[in-house]
Amino acid sequence: MIPRLVGFLLVLIGGSPMLWAAQPVGLLLLEEGSVQLLRGEQPHLLYKNGQSLRLQEGDRIITGAASRARVSFIAAGEEIMLFSKTHLDLSGPDPTGTRRRLRLPKGKARIRVDRTQGQLTLTCLTTLVTVQKAELVVESEEGSVRVSLFQGRAEVSNLAYPEELRRLKAGRWTQVNRMSPPDPPRSLNPAAKLDLLSKESGQLVEGLPPLQPAEVRHENLPEVRHENLRPLTR
């Protein structure tokens, strides 16, 4: 009798815990190439430019070769451009609910954060990047992570050396190897900036529209249609 009563009360106040867990947190938009979304036992592939999909906590995103996809979070002032062969995991908020936690195991991403409160934390291998208001490029590959900051401030550390914290200012970059603390911050020289503007580097592509502080709300998220999704072949 009690379990039935509890279930009835859950429906009255807004649904079951499973429904709450399925609440969308943002939007994935394919701009070029292809992108896989891995969600439990239902992996899907977006393969037409302009296709979009609602995101949930726990989703894993993998872009294909010569691809670009945009991730916008709901009313949080956070937007991420993912480039070719990049993996991004949505780890969910921390227990306090004040931080969004993401993982970038591999690849390159351009990140814009403009939060009024709380922070975004990005884990790349053993590197931890923390920002509140910033625009940066993060590259994660073969045991090494490079963080290039264009606007705002960022904190960078190696989880294996938590006492060695680097604070970056705009126009600086640092590199973190798996088994060492972050390198001292260095200035982004003209050659490095040109490299960051090249299409081959997968970052800040010329002609790419600037990241805008996104105001993505539940009512504005498009419906997902089955004809726009292609199940992945195992």
C-alpha positions, -999 to +999 in steps of 0.1 A: +000+000+000+028+025+009+048+020-023+016+027-043+009+058-023+044+071-028+042+065-065+009+083-066+023+113-048+053+115-071+029+117-101+010+144-084+040+166-078+055+163-112+065+128-122+088+100-112+125+102-105+132+087-139+113+116-155+132+141-136+165+125-146+154+129-183+150+167-180+169+183-208+199+205-199+208+219-233+210+214-270+234+197-294+235+213-329+254+198-358+271+225-379+293+203-402+302+167-407+287+142-382+283+137-344+274+107-323+253+110-291+257+081-267+229+078-242+227+045-223+216+018-248+204+043-274+233+057-294+224+079-324+242+097-352+234+132-364+246+135-400+228+164-416+239+199-410+214+218-388+201+187-370+198+191-333+191+170-302+182+177-266+209+169-241+206+151-208+230+147-179+252+117-185+252+121-224+285+115-242+292+134-275+318+123-301+324+143-333+335+127-365+364+137-389+361+172-404+331+180-381+319+208-359+291+207-334+278+233-309+266+226-274+244+252-256+232+248-220+199+260-207+200+296-194+235+291-179+256+313-202+277+284-214+284+274-250+310+250-264+321+245-300+334+210-305+358+203-334+369+171-352+373+139-333+365+154-300+349+136-270+328+155-245+310+139-215+283+157-195+291+147-159+263+167-143+263+194-115+283+188-083+264+180-051+261+217-043+245+225-076+268+255-082+292+240-107+287+223-141+311+194-145+323+183-180+350+159-192+370+163-224+389+130-228+401+138-263+400+166-289+396+203-291+369+227-279+363+264-279+345+273-247+326+304-237+313+308-201+294+338-189+279+327-156+265+351-130+271+326-103+288+292-099+316+278-121+322+254-149+348+227-143+364+208-172+384+176-166+408+167-194+429+136-185+444+146-152+440+184-159+413+204-141+402+238-157+378+261-137+362+292-151+333+315-145+335+342-171+360+333-199+366+323-235+392+297-241+404+268-263+413+235-247+432+207-266+434+173-250+456+147-268+481+119-260+487+126-223+490+164-228+465+193-224+469+228-236+447+256-224+447+290-243+428+318-227+415+347-249+391+364-224+386+364-187+404+343-162+409+306-156+425+283-130+444+252-142+458+224-122+469+188-124+449+165-102+481+146-093+496+179-081+467+199-066+490+223-047+504+235-081+476+258-093+481+282-123+460+312-127+457+323-163+449+358-176+436+367-210+463+363-237+481+335-219+484+298-223+497+268-203+504+231-210+499+202-186+515+168-190+500+139-172+529+134-148+539+170-141+524+203-127+511+229-152+538+248-170+543+285-161+518+306-181+532+320-214+520+347-238+502+338-269+527+350-296+515+360-331+525+327-346+505+308-320+475+331-327+477+324-364+478+287-357+447+290-336+430+307-365+438+280-390+412+255-400+437+226-398+442+233-360+404+228-355+401+260-335+387+295-340+381+288-377+380+319-399+345+329-407+331+310-378+303+330-362+312+342-327+299+324-297+270+342-282+257+340-246+230+314-253+195+317-237+183+282-243+151+273-225+130+242-223+102+256-244+127+266-272+142+232-276+131+215-308+113+182-308+135+152-318+121+134-348+130+098-355+136+105-392+164+128-381+183+102-362+202+073-376+209+044-351+246+035-350+256+001-363+275-020-338 
